[in-house]
């Protein structure tokens, strides 16, 4: 199968259908821009299934996504999109870069949520964009903001119902037949998830900070999502 893109934890293959791709999730976790990496058998399939369940639920809530189905435990079949080079970060609770870079206290709850846009470009260190800069680059800030808001409303409710606080997460969008749809993955690798009412991580911070077993935490999230 032709490889279209090889990332740190995912590989994108051309499917037989020219309008579709297959996204393979690897059993790997990385942090520090790939400086640290560890193979965790089973992690790829768990993340793939979590991501698939979340995309299905978003679809049912009326949100357009690239997801089609999951033909193998660690493979998502998706519409082929041109990825838009923006990282859209939604924050419900302050932690991570926002507390490192500002005087905002960790744990502060944002009402409304904070929606931030970063340019996806490692060579420029993924800079934070202003709405004006975004518009000047040809990306309609209001449109992405509205879409991220809608997605957060659905995801917050899902995680709340399994006793998890959705702290923050990153989204990527893609262009498909001239419309902008949700793409990439939504898994605990790109979200911060805290046990409800606590600051206890169930996400990649367990690996970043070496404070626990990510496989157990991710499996617990998957089991709870499947029971919904
Ligand atoms: N995030 C991500 N990929 C990135 C940057 C951020 O998935 O390249 C996610 C991260 O896991 C967290 C959220 O986006 O859930 C906000 O990340 P933050 O800006 O706090 O940066 P970090 O502290 O992870 O460097």
Boltz pocket constraint, residues with backbone or C-beta under 6 A from the ligand:
constraints:
  - pocket:
      binder: B
      contacts: [[A, 87], [A, 89], [A, 90], [A, 95], [A, 96], [A, 97], [A, 98], [A, 168], [A, 169], [A, 170], [A, 188], [A, 189], [A, 190], [A, 191], [A, 192], [A, 204]]
      max_distance: 6.0
